[in-house]
Amino acid sequence: MPYVNIKITKEKEAVSAEQKRALIAGVTKLLGDTLKRDASRTVVVIEEVSTDDYGFGGESITELRSKQGK
């Protein structure tokens, strides 16, 4: 049973339910087409992570963005 975990940062403009549905459907189709997996047995989880809790290169995304003026 394929299990996919998609992690994205929480932004000011939230990811809509429609966008999440599209991600779930698209990833499920990709696995089915590529790996010949049964869509009914594919699990997709989307997690939205605070930019304070998401780091890159030793700094949080919040810190990195503040340095870039965003």
NUKEBA-593319 format. One record per atom (N, C-alpha, C): residue number from 1; residue in one letter; atom name; x, y, z. Coordinates in steps of 0.001 Angstrom, whole numbers, plus 500000, padded with zeros to 6 digits. Example, Ala and Ser with C-alpha at 12.3 -4.5 7.8 and 13.67 -1.06 7.14 Angstrom:
<nodes>
<node><seq>1</seq><type>A</type><atom>N</atom><px>513190</px><py>494310</py><pz>507800</pz></node>
<node><seq>1</seq><type>A</type><atom>CA</atom><px>512300</px><py>495500</py><pz>507800</pz></node>
<node><seq>1</seq><type>A</type><atom>C</atom><px>513200</px><py>496700</py><pz>507800</pz></node>
<node><seq>2</seq><type>S</type><atom>N</atom><px>512850</px><py>497750</py><pz>507080</pz></node>
<node><seq>2</seq><type>S</type><atom>CA</atom><px>513670</px><py>498940</py><pz>507140</pz></node>
<node><seq>2</seq><type>S</type><atom>C</atom><px>512900</px><py>500030</py><pz>507870</pz></node>
</nodes>
This chain:
<nodes>
<node><seq>1</seq><type>M</type><atom>N</atom><px>500848</px><py>498835</py><pz>500000</pz></node>
<node><seq>1</seq><type>M</type><atom>CA</atom><px>500000</px><py>500000</py><pz>500000</pz></node>
<node><seq>1</seq><type>M</type><atom>C</atom><px>500901</px><py>501237</py><pz>500000</pz></node>
<node><seq>2</seq><type>P</type><atom>N</atom><px>500855</px><py>502043</py><pz>498961</pz></node>
<node><seq>2</seq><type>P</type><atom>CA</atom><px>501643</px><py>503273</py><pz>498932</pz></node>
<node><seq>2</seq><type>P</type><atom>C</atom><px>501132</px><py>504295</py><pz>499945</pz></node>
<node><seq>3</seq><type>Y</type><atom>N</atom><px>502075</px><py>504978</py><pz>500577</pz></node>
<node><seq>3</seq><type>Y</type><atom>CA</atom><px>501776</px><py>506036</py><pz>501533</pz></node>
<node><seq>3</seq><type>Y</type><atom>C</atom><px>502642</px><py>507228</py><pz>501140</pz></node>
<node><seq>4</seq><type>V</type><atom>N</atom><px>502007</px><py>508362</py><pz>500880</pz></node>
<node><seq>4</seq><type>V</type><atom>CA</atom><px>502723</px><py>509573</py><pz>500492</pz></node>
<node><seq>4</seq><type>V</type><atom>C</atom><px>502384</px><py>510669</py><pz>501488</pz></node>
<node><seq>5</seq><type>N</type><atom>N</atom><px>503412</px><py>511351</py><pz>501992</pz></node>
<node><seq>5</seq><type>N</type><atom>CA</atom><px>503225</px><py>512447</py><pz>502920</pz></node>
<node><seq>5</seq><type>N</type><atom>C</atom><px>503745</px><py>513714</py><pz>502245</pz></node>
<node><seq>6</seq><type>I</type><atom>N</atom><px>502862</px><py>514656</py><pz>501985</pz></node>
<node><seq>6</seq><type>I</type><atom>CA</atom><px>503219</px><py>515927</py><pz>501372</pz></node>
<node><seq>6</seq><type>I</type><atom>C</atom><px>503259</px><py>516972</py><pz>502476</pz></node>
<node><seq>7</seq><type>K</type><atom>N</atom><px>504397</px><py>517632</py><pz>502625</pz></node>
<node><seq>7</seq><type>K</type><atom>CA</atom><px>504532</px><py>518680</py><pz>503639</pz></node>
<node><seq>7</seq><type>K</type><atom>C</atom><px>504750</px><py>520003</py><pz>502924</pz></node>
<node><seq>8</seq><type>I</type><atom>N</atom><px>503928</px><py>520979</py><pz>503303</pz></node>
<node><seq>8</seq><type>I</type><atom>CA</atom><px>504035</px><py>522316</py><pz>502726</pz></node>
<node><seq>8</seq><type>I</type><atom>C</atom><px>504000</px><py>523334</py><pz>503854</pz></node>
<node><seq>9</seq><type>T</type><atom>N</atom><px>504566</px><py>524501</py><pz>503598</pz></node>
<node><seq>9</seq><type>T</type><atom>CA</atom><px>504540</px><py>525537</py><pz>504629</pz></node>
<node><seq>9</seq><type>T</type><atom>C</atom><px>503183</px><py>526231</py><pz>504640</pz></node>
<node><seq>10</seq><type>K</type><atom>N</atom><px>502756</px><py>526594</py><pz>505847</pz></node>
<node><seq>10</seq><type>K</type><atom>CA</atom><px>501538</px><py>527393</py><pz>505993</pz></node>
<node><seq>10</seq><type>K</type><atom>C</atom><px>501870</px><py>528800</py><pz>505530</pz></node>
<node><seq>11</seq><type>E</type><atom>N</atom><px>501077</px><py>529305</py><pz>504638</pz></node>
<node><seq>11</seq><type>E</type><atom>CA</atom><px>501308</px><py>530636</py><pz>504090</pz></node>
<node><seq>11</seq><type>E</type><atom>C</atom><px>500136</px><py>531540</py><pz>504445</pz></node>
<node><seq>12</seq><type>K</type><atom>N</atom><px>500296</px><py>532844</py><pz>504192</pz></node>
<node><seq>12</seq><type>K</type><atom>CA</atom><px>499217</px><py>533790</py><pz>504455</pz></node>
<node><seq>12</seq><type>K</type><atom>C</atom><px>497975</px><py>533409</py><pz>503660</pz></node>
<node><seq>13</seq><type>E</type><atom>N</atom><px>498201</px><py>533011</py><pz>502411</pz></node>
<node><seq>13</seq><type>E</type><atom>CA</atom><px>497095</px><py>532529</py><pz>501586</pz></node>
<node><seq>13</seq><type>E</type><atom>C</atom><px>497074</px><py>531013</py><pz>501715</pz></node>
<node><seq>14</seq><type>A</type><atom>N</atom><px>496072</px><py>530521</py><pz>502396</pz></node>
<node><seq>14</seq><type>A</type><atom>CA</atom><px>495983</px><py>529088</py><pz>502672</pz></node>
<node><seq>14</seq><type>A</type><atom>C</atom><px>495804</px><py>528280</py><pz>501393</pz></node>
<node><seq>15</seq><type>V</type><atom>N</atom><px>496286</px><py>527059</py><pz>501446</pz></node>
<node><seq>15</seq><type>V</type><atom>CA</atom><px>496036</px><py>526112</py><pz>500366</pz></node>
<node><seq>15</seq><type>V</type><atom>C</atom><px>494569</px><py>525725</py><pz>500474</pz></node>
<node><seq>16</seq><type>S</type><atom>N</atom><px>493854</px><py>525839</py><pz>499387</pz></node>
<node><seq>16</seq><type>S</type><atom>CA</atom><px>492411</px><py>525590</py><pz>499415</pz></node>
<node><seq>16</seq><type>S</type><atom>C</atom><px>492105</px><py>524089</py><pz>499442</pz></node>
<node><seq>17</seq><type>A</type><atom>N</atom><px>490901</px><py>523770</py><pz>499841</pz></node>
<node><seq>17</seq><type>A</type><atom>CA</atom><px>490443</px><py>522379</py><pz>499826</pz></node>
<node><seq>17</seq><type>A</type><atom>C</atom><px>490493</px><py>521828</py><pz>498403</pz></node>
<node><seq>18</seq><type>E</type><atom>N</atom><px>490176</px><py>522666</py><pz>497426</pz></node>
<node><seq>18</seq><type>E</type><atom>CA</atom><px>490225</px><py>522240</py><pz>496019</pz></node>
<node><seq>18</seq><type>E</type><atom>C</atom><px>491663</px><py>521893</py><pz>495603</pz></node>
<node><seq>19</seq><type>Q</type><atom>N</atom><px>492623</px><py>522712</py><pz>496017</pz></node>
<node><seq>19</seq><type>Q</type><atom>CA</atom><px>494028</px><py>522430</py><pz>495697</pz></node>
<node><seq>19</seq><type>Q</type><atom>C</atom><px>494489</px><py>521137</py><pz>496367</pz></node>
<node><seq>20</seq><type>K</type><atom>N</atom><px>494058</px><py>520915</py><pz>497598</pz></node>
<node><seq>20</seq><type>K</type><atom>CA</atom><px>494422</px><py>519681</py><pz>498296</pz></node>
<node><seq>20</seq><type>K</type><atom>C</atom><px>493811</px><py>518466</py><pz>497609</pz></node>
<node><seq>21</seq><type>R</type><atom>N</atom><px>492553</px><py>518594</py><pz>497197</pz></node>
<node><seq>21</seq><type>R</type><atom>CA</atom><px>491920</px><py>517485</py><pz>496462</pz></node>
<node><seq>21</seq><type>R</type><atom>C</atom><px>492699</px><py>517177</py><pz>495192</pz></node>
<node><seq>22</seq><type>A</type><atom>N</atom><px>493140</px><py>518232</py><pz>494491</pz></node>
<node><seq>22</seq><type>A</type><atom>CA</atom><px>493902</px><py>518047</py><pz>493249</pz></node>
<node><seq>22</seq><type>A</type><atom>C</atom><px>495234</px><py>517350</py><pz>493525</pz></node>
<node><seq>23</seq><type>L</type><atom>N</atom><px>495905</px><py>517726</py><pz>494602</pz></node>
<node><seq>23</seq><type>L</type><atom>CA</atom><px>497161</px><py>517064</py><pz>494972</pz></node>
<node><seq>23</seq><type>L</type><atom>C</atom><px>496932</px><py>515582</py><pz>495267</pz></node>
<node><seq>24</seq><type>I</type><atom>N</atom><px>495921</px><py>515304</py><pz>496062</pz></node>
<node><seq>24</seq><type>I</type><atom>CA</atom><px>495624</px><py>513911</py><pz>496418</pz></node>
<node><seq>24</seq><type>I</type><atom>C</atom><px>495297</px><py>513094</py><pz>495174</pz></node>
<node><seq>25</seq><type>A</type><atom>N</atom><px>494444</px><py>513623</py><pz>494322</pz></node>
<node><seq>25</seq><type>A</type><atom>CA</atom><px>494071</px><py>512907</py><pz>493090</pz></node>
<node><seq>25</seq><type>A</type><atom>C</atom><px>495273</px><py>512733</py><pz>492165</pz></node>
<node><seq>26</seq><type>G</type><atom>N</atom><px>496081</px><py>513792</py><pz>492025</pz></node>
<node><seq>26</seq><type>G</type><atom>CA</atom><px>497227</px><py>513732</py><pz>491121</pz></node>
<node><seq>26</seq><type>G</type><atom>C</atom><px>498285</px><py>512744</py><pz>491570</pz></node>
<node><seq>27</seq><type>V</type><atom>N</atom><px>498601</px><py>512759</py><pz>492866</pz></node>
<node><seq>27</seq><type>V</type><atom>CA</atom><px>499603</px><py>511836</py><pz>493388</pz></node>
<node><seq>27</seq><type>V</type><atom>C</atom><px>499103</px><py>510397</py><pz>493296</pz></node>
<node><seq>28</seq><type>T</type><atom>N</atom><px>497840</px><py>510191</py><pz>493604</pz></node>
<node><seq>28</seq><type>T</type><atom>CA</atom><px>497256</px><py>508853</py><pz>493511</pz></node>
<node><seq>28</seq><type>T</type><atom>C</atom><px>497315</px><py>508349</py><pz>492075</pz></node>
<node><seq>29</seq><type>K</type><atom>N</atom><px>496980</px><py>509202</py><pz>491108</pz></node>
<node><seq>29</seq><type>K</type><atom>CA</atom><px>497040</px><py>508814</py><pz>489695</pz></node>
<node><seq>29</seq><type>K</type><atom>C</atom><px>498473</px><py>508518</py><pz>489270</pz></node>
<node><seq>30</seq><type>L</type><atom>N</atom><px>499424</px><py>509349</py><pz>489695</pz></node>
<node><seq>30</seq><type>L</type><atom>CA</atom><px>500829</px><py>509140</py><pz>489351</pz></node>
<node><seq>30</seq><type>L</type><atom>C</atom><px>501321</px><py>507780</py><pz>489838</pz></node>
<node><seq>31</seq><type>L</type><atom>N</atom><px>501000</px><py>507446</py><pz>491086</pz></node>
<node><seq>31</seq><type>L</type><atom>CA</atom><px>501406</px><py>506142</py><pz>491617</pz></node>
<node><seq>31</seq><type>L</type><atom>C</atom><px>500738</px><py>505004</py><pz>490856</pz></node>
<node><seq>32</seq><type>G</type><atom>N</atom><px>499469</px><py>505182</py><pz>490541</pz></node>
<node><seq>32</seq><type>G</type><atom>CA</atom><px>498765</px><py>504154</py><pz>489787</pz></node>
<node><seq>32</seq><type>G</type><atom>C</atom><px>499369</px><py>503950</py><pz>488409</pz></node>
<node><seq>33</seq><type>D</type><atom>N</atom><px>499644</px><py>505045</py><pz>487716</pz></node>
<node><seq>33</seq><type>D</type><atom>CA</atom><px>500207</px><py>504967</py><pz>486362</pz></node>
<node><seq>33</seq><type>D</type><atom>C</atom><px>501641</px><py>504447</py><pz>486369</pz></node>
<node><seq>34</seq><type>T</type><atom>N</atom><px>502432</px><py>504905</py><pz>487328</pz></node>
<node><seq>34</seq><type>T</type><atom>CA</atom><px>503853</px><py>504575</py><pz>487351</pz></node>
<node><seq>34</seq><type>T</type><atom>C</atom><px>504137</px><py>503218</py><pz>487978</pz></node>
<node><seq>35</seq><type>L</type><atom>N</atom><px>503509</px><py>502949</py><pz>489107</pz></node>
<node><seq>35</seq><type>L</type><atom>CA</atom><px>503786</px><py>501724</py><pz>489849</pz></node>
<node><seq>35</seq><type>L</type><atom>C</atom><px>502711</px><py>500657</py><pz>489691</pz></node>
<node><seq>36</seq><type>K</type><atom>N</atom><px>501656</px><py>501011</py><pz>488939</pz></node>
<node><seq>36</seq><type>K</type><atom>CA</atom><px>500520</px><py>500079</py><pz>488742</pz></node>
<node><seq>36</seq><type>K</type><atom>C</atom><px>499908</px><py>499689</py><pz>490086</pz></node>
<node><seq>37</seq><type>R</type><atom>N</atom><px>499699</px><py>500716</py><pz>490931</pz></node>
<node><seq>37</seq><type>R</type><atom>CA</atom><px>499105</px><py>500491</py><pz>492249</pz></node>
<node><seq>37</seq><type>R</type><atom>C</atom><px>497621</px><py>500812</py><pz>492236</pz></node>
<node><seq>38</seq><type>D</type><atom>N</atom><px>496880</px><py>500075</py><pz>493008</pz></node>
<node><seq>38</seq><type>D</type><atom>CA</atom><px>495444</px><py>500254</py><pz>493131</pz></node>
<node><seq>38</seq><type>D</type><atom>C</atom><px>495161</px><py>501558</py><pz>493881</pz></node>
<node><seq>39</seq><type>A</type><atom>N</atom><px>494437</px><py>502462</py><pz>493243</pz></node>
<node><seq>39</seq><type>A</type><atom>CA</atom><px>494141</px><py>503769</py><pz>493837</pz></node>
<node><seq>39</seq><type>A</type><atom>C</atom><px>493411</px><py>503634</py><pz>495175</pz></node>
<node><seq>40</seq><type>S</type><atom>N</atom><px>492594</px><py>502618</py><pz>495312</pz></node>
<node><seq>40</seq><type>S</type><atom>CA</atom><px>491827</px><py>502466</py><pz>496555</pz></node>
<node><seq>40</seq><type>S</type><atom>C</atom><px>492714</px><py>502076</py><pz>497736</pz></node>
<node><seq>41</seq><type>R</type><atom>N</atom><px>493961</px><py>501729</py><pz>497468</pz></node>
<node><seq>41</seq><type>R</type><atom>CA</atom><px>494872</px><py>501340</py><pz>498536</pz></node>
<node><seq>41</seq><type>R</type><atom>C</atom><px>495993</px><py>502357</py><pz>498734</pz></node>
<node><seq>42</seq><type>T</type><atom>N</atom><px>495883</px><py>503500</py><pz>498074</pz></node>
<node><seq>42</seq><type>T</type><atom>CA</atom><px>496902</px><py>504541</py><pz>498168</pz></node>
<node><seq>42</seq><type>T</type><atom>C</atom><px>496491</px><py>505580</py><pz>499211</pz></node>
<node><seq>43</seq><type>V</type><atom>N</atom><px>497410</px><py>505902</py><pz>500109</pz></node>
<node><seq>43</seq><type>V</type><atom>CA</atom><px>497167</px><py>506874</py><pz>501168</pz></node>
<node><seq>43</seq><type>V</type><atom>C</atom><px>497999</px><py>508119</py><pz>500870</pz></node>
<node><seq>44</seq><type>V</type><atom>N</atom><px>497352</px><py>509286</py><pz>500906</pz></node>
<node><seq>44</seq><type>V</type><atom>CA</atom><px>498047</px><py>510559</py><pz>500737</pz></node>
<node><seq>44</seq><type>V</type><atom>C</atom><px>497683</px><py>511453</py><pz>501917</pz></node>
<node><seq>45</seq><type>V</type><atom>N</atom><px>498704</px><py>511986</py><pz>502590</pz></node>
<node><seq>45</seq><type>V</type><atom>CA</atom><px>498502</px><py>512876</py><pz>503723</pz></node>
<node><seq>45</seq><type>V</type><atom>C</atom><px>499170</px><py>514210</py><pz>503399</pz></node>
<node><seq>46</seq><type>I</type><atom>N</atom><px>498452</px><py>515299</py><pz>503606</pz></node>
<node><seq>46</seq><type>I</type><atom>CA</atom><px>499007</px><py>516632</py><pz>503404</pz></node>
<node><seq>46</seq><type>I</type><atom>C</atom><px>499127</px><py>517296</py><pz>504769</pz></node>
<node><seq>47</seq><type>E</type><atom>N</atom><px>500338</px><py>517732</py><pz>505082</pz></node>
<node><seq>47</seq><type>E</type><atom>CA</atom><px>500588</px><py>518423</py><pz>506351</pz></node>
<node><seq>47</seq><type>E</type><atom>C</atom><px>501048</px><py>519839</py><pz>506054</pz></node>
<node><seq>48</seq><type>E</type><atom>N</atom><px>500419</px><py>520798</py><pz>506708</pz></node>
<node><seq>48</seq><type>E</type><atom>CA</atom><px>500857</px><py>522184</py><pz>506597</pz></node>
<node><seq>48</seq><type>E</type><atom>C</atom><px>501683</px><py>522507</py><pz>507834</pz></node>
<node><seq>49</seq><type>V</type><atom>N</atom><px>502904</px><py>522970</py><pz>507612</pz></node>
<node><seq>49</seq><type>V</type><atom>CA</atom><px>503861</px><py>523190</py><pz>508683</pz></node>
<node><seq>49</seq><type>V</type><atom>C</atom><px>504140</px><py>524689</py><pz>508808</pz></node>
<node><seq>50</seq><type>S</type><atom>N</atom><px>504144</px><py>525191</py><pz>510024</pz></node>
<node><seq>50</seq><type>S</type><atom>CA</atom><px>504483</px><py>526581</py><pz>510275</pz></node>
<node><seq>50</seq><type>S</type><atom>C</atom><px>505896</px><py>526857</py><pz>509760</pz></node>
<node><seq>51</seq><type>T</type><atom>N</atom><px>506119</px><py>528042</py><pz>509210</pz></node>
<node><seq>51</seq><type>T</type><atom>CA</atom><px>507462</px><py>528385</py><pz>508726</pz></node>
<node><seq>51</seq><type>T</type><atom>C</atom><px>508459</px><py>528472</py><pz>509871</pz></node>
<node><seq>52</seq><type>D</type><atom>N</atom><px>507982</px><py>528609</py><pz>511112</pz></node>
<node><seq>52</seq><type>D</type><atom>CA</atom><px>508868</px><py>528563</py><pz>512277</pz></node>
<node><seq>52</seq><type>D</type><atom>C</atom><px>509362</px><py>527141</py><pz>512546</pz></node>
<node><seq>53</seq><type>D</type><atom>N</atom><px>508599</px><py>526164</py><pz>512098</pz></node>
<node><seq>53</seq><type>D</type><atom>CA</atom><px>508900</px><py>524751</py><pz>512357</pz></node>
<node><seq>53</seq><type>D</type><atom>C</atom><px>509514</px><py>524041</py><pz>511156</pz></node>
<node><seq>54</seq><type>Y</type><atom>N</atom><px>509886</px><py>524783</py><pz>510139</pz></node>
<node><seq>54</seq><type>Y</type><atom>CA</atom><px>510399</px><py>524214</py><pz>508901</pz></node>
<node><seq>54</seq><type>Y</type><atom>C</atom><px>511732</px><py>524884</py><pz>508627</pz></node>
<node><seq>55</seq><type>G</type><atom>N</atom><px>512818</px><py>524124</py><pz>508640</pz></node>
<node><seq>55</seq><type>G</type><atom>CA</atom><px>514133</px><py>524723</py><pz>508499</pz></node>
<node><seq>55</seq><type>G</type><atom>C</atom><px>514872</px><py>524260</py><pz>507266</pz></node>
<node><seq>56</seq><type>F</type><atom>N</atom><px>515814</px><py>525104</py><pz>506863</pz></node>
<node><seq>56</seq><type>F</type><atom>CA</atom><px>516666</px><py>524807</py><pz>505720</pz></node>
<node><seq>56</seq><type>F</type><atom>C</atom><px>518009</px><py>525465</py><pz>505969</pz></node>
<node><seq>57</seq><type>G</type><atom>N</atom><px>519096</px><py>524729</py><pz>505847</pz></node>
<node><seq>57</seq><type>G</type><atom>CA</atom><px>520419</px><py>525304</py><pz>506030</pz></node>
<node><seq>57</seq><type>G</type><atom>C</atom><px>520669</px><py>525838</py><pz>507430</pz></node>
<node><seq>58</seq><type>G</type><atom>N</atom><px>520019</px><py>525270</py><pz>508423</pz></node>
<node><seq>58</seq><type>G</type><atom>CA</atom><px>520247</px><py>525669</py><pz>509802</pz></node>
<node><seq>58</seq><type>G</type><atom>C</atom><px>519388</px><py>526819</py><pz>510294</pz></node>
<node><seq>59</seq><type>E</type><atom>N</atom><px>518483</px><py>527300</py><pz>509456</pz></node>
<node><seq>59</seq><type>E</type><atom>CA</atom><px>517605</px><py>528401</py><pz>509860</pz></node>
<node><seq>59</seq><type>E</type><atom>C</atom><px>516167</px><py>528063</py><pz>509489</pz></node>
<node><seq>60</seq><type>S</type><atom>N</atom><px>515246</px><py>528658</py><pz>510253</pz></node>
<node><seq>60</seq><type>S</type><atom>CA</atom><px>513836</px><py>528440</py><pz>509917</pz></node>
<node><seq>60</seq><type>S</type><atom>C</atom><px>513494</px><py>529209</py><pz>508640</pz></node>
<node><seq>61</seq><type>I</type><atom>N</atom><px>512450</px><py>528786</py><pz>507997</pz></node>
<node><seq>61</seq><type>I</type><atom>CA</atom><px>511987</px><py>529480</py><pz>506789</pz></node>
<node><seq>61</seq><type>I</type><atom>C</atom><px>511601</px><py>530920</py><pz>507141</pz></node>
<node><seq>62</seq><type>T</type><atom>N</atom><px>511022</px><py>531111</py><pz>508333</pz></node>
<node><seq>62</seq><type>T</type><atom>CA</atom><px>510666</px><py>532463</py><pz>508777</pz></node>
<node><seq>62</seq><type>T</type><atom>C</atom><px>511903</px><py>533355</py><pz>508800</pz></node>
<node><seq>63</seq><type>E</type><atom>N</atom><px>512997</px><py>532867</py><pz>509386</pz></node>
<node><seq>63</seq><type>E</type><atom>CA</atom><px>514236</px><py>533643</py><pz>509456</pz></node>
<node><seq>63</seq><type>E</type><atom>C</atom><px>514801</px><py>533928</py><pz>508070</pz></node>
<node><seq>64</seq><type>L</type><atom>N</atom><px>514824</px><py>532919</py><pz>507231</pz></node>
<node><seq>64</seq><type>L</type><atom>CA</atom><px>515359</px><py>533085</py><pz>505883</pz></node>
<node><seq>64</seq><type>L</type><atom>C</atom><px>514564</px><py>534126</py><pz>505096</pz></node>
<node><seq>65</seq><type>R</type><atom>N</atom><px>513262</px><py>534042</py><pz>505216</pz></node>
<node><seq>65</seq><type>R</type><atom>CA</atom><px>512414</px><py>535008</py><pz>504493</pz></node>
<node><seq>65</seq><type>R</type><atom>C</atom><px>512595</px><py>536430</py><pz>505020</pz></node>
<node><seq>66</seq><type>S</type><atom>N</atom><px>512783</px><py>536565</py><pz>506340</pz></node>
<node><seq>66</seq><type>S</type><atom>CA</atom><px>512960</px><py>537907</py><pz>506888</pz></node>
<node><seq>66</seq><type>S</type><atom>C</atom><px>514259</px><py>538526</py><pz>506378</pz></node>
<node><seq>67</seq><type>K</type><atom>N</atom><px>515275</px><py>537734</py><pz>506159</pz></node>
<node><seq>67</seq><type>K</type><atom>CA</atom><px>516535</px><py>538231</py><pz>505603</pz></node>
<node><seq>67</seq><type>K</type><atom>C</atom><px>516380</px><py>538654</py><pz>504150</pz></node>
<node><seq>68</seq><type>Q</type><atom>N</atom><px>515442</px><py>537995</py><pz>503450</pz></node>
<node><seq>68</seq><type>Q</type><atom>CA</atom><px>515209</px><py>538301</py><pz>502043</pz></node>
<node><seq>68</seq><type>Q</type><atom>C</atom><px>514196</px><py>539436</py><pz>501869</pz></node>
<node><seq>69</seq><type>G</type><atom>N</atom><px>513654</px><py>539906</py><pz>502989</pz></node>
<node><seq>69</seq><type>G</type><atom>CA</atom><px>512671</px><py>540987</py><pz>502926</pz></node>
<node><seq>69</seq><type>G</type><atom>C</atom><px>511297</px><py>540560</py><pz>502455</pz></node>
<node><seq>70</seq><type>K</type><atom>N</atom><px>510950</px><py>539294</py><pz>502687</pz></node>
<node><seq>70</seq><type>K</type><atom>CA</atom><px>509637</px><py>538789</py><pz>502252</pz></node>
<node><seq>70</seq><type>K</type><atom>C</atom><px>508716</px><py>538642</py><pz>503423</pz></node>
</nodes>
